[in-house]
Amino acid sequence: MTTAPTGTGITAEALRQRLQDRLAPSRLEVLDESAAHLGHAGQDGTGAGTHFRVRIASPLFAGRPQVACHRLVYDALRDFIDRDHGVHALAIESAQT
């Protein structure tokens, strides 16, 4: 898990903490996959802070379709996504608990 500052200033730990605070997950993993996307659109050349994968299970997902669960994740991370040079790509793997 990346915790050092990146070109975007966004870390996997910052995303993890936000999701922990907002969605109270029973399972949570946040991976910074930016290095695998060097040279691709949205990459800032640092290899960190632009492309993330979130694996999450939350009781808040109970009874909701997958798209609604993903919307909760996007809403929780909105300010990381909307900022200039923010999160470019977010892969979400969600499950109900």
C-alpha positions in Angstrom: 0.0 0.0 0.0 1.5 3.4 -1.0 1.6 6.0 1.7 4.4 8.2 0.4 3.3 11.5 -1.3 2.7 11.1 -5.0 2.5 13.6 -7.9 -1.2 13.8 -7.3 -0.8 13.9 -3.5 -3.3 11.0 -3.4 -2.4 7.7 -1.7 -4.0 4.3 -1.3 -4.0 5.0 2.4 -6.0 8.2 2.0 -8.6 6.4 -0.1 -8.7 3.6 2.4 -9.3 5.9 5.3 -12.1 7.8 3.5 -13.9 4.5 2.6 -13.4 3.3 6.2 -14.9 6.5 7.6 -17.9 6.7 5.1 -18.8 3.1 4.4 -17.8 1.1 7.5 -16.6 -1.9 5.4 -16.2 -5.4 6.8 -13.5 -6.0 4.2 -11.4 -3.3 2.4 -8.3 -3.4 0.2 -7.1 -0.4 -1.8 -4.3 -0.9 -4.3 -2.4 1.8 -6.2 -2.0 0.3 -9.7 -0.7 3.5 -11.3 2.8 2.1 -12.1 1.1 -0.4 -14.4 -0.3 2.5 -16.4 2.8 4.6 -17.0 2.5 6.2 -20.4 -1.2 5.8 -20.5 -3.8 8.6 -20.4 -4.3 10.1 -17.0 -0.9 9.0 -15.7 1.3 11.9 -14.4 4.6 10.2 -14.9 5.2 9.4 -11.2 3.8 5.8 -11.3 1.5 6.6 -8.3 -1.7 8.2 -7.3 -3.8 8.0 -10.5 -5.1 4.5 -11.0 -6.6 2.5 -8.1 -8.4 -0.8 -7.4 -10.8 -1.0 -4.5 -12.0 -4.3 -3.1 -14.8 -3.7 -0.6 -17.6 -5.3 1.3 -19.9 -3.3 3.4 -23.2 -3.8 5.3 -24.4 -0.6 3.5 -24.4 -2.6 0.3 -27.1 -5.1 1.5 -30.0 -5.4 -0.8 -28.6 -2.9 -3.3 -27.7 -3.7 -6.9 -24.0 -3.6 -7.8 -24.3 -0.3 -9.6 -25.7 1.3 -6.4 -22.8 -0.1 -4.4 -20.3 1.4 -6.8 -22.1 4.7 -6.6 -21.6 4.7 -2.9 -17.9 4.2 -3.4 -17.7 6.9 -6.1 -19.6 9.3 -3.9 -17.3 8.7 -0.9 -14.2 9.4 -3.1 -15.7 12.2 -5.2 -13.3 14.9 -4.1 -10.3 12.7 -4.9 -11.8 12.1 -8.4 -13.0 15.6 -9.2 -9.8 17.5 -8.3 -7.3 18.6 -11.0 -4.9 15.8 -11.6 -6.9 13.5 -9.3 -7.8 9.8 -9.5 -8.1 9.0 -13.2 -9.2 5.4 -13.0 -11.0 3.5 -10.2 -11.7 -0.2 -10.5 -14.2 -1.4 -7.9 -14.9 -5.0 -6.8 -17.8 -4.8 -4.3 -19.6 -7.5 -2.2 -22.3 -7.5 0.3 -21.6 -8.6 3.9 
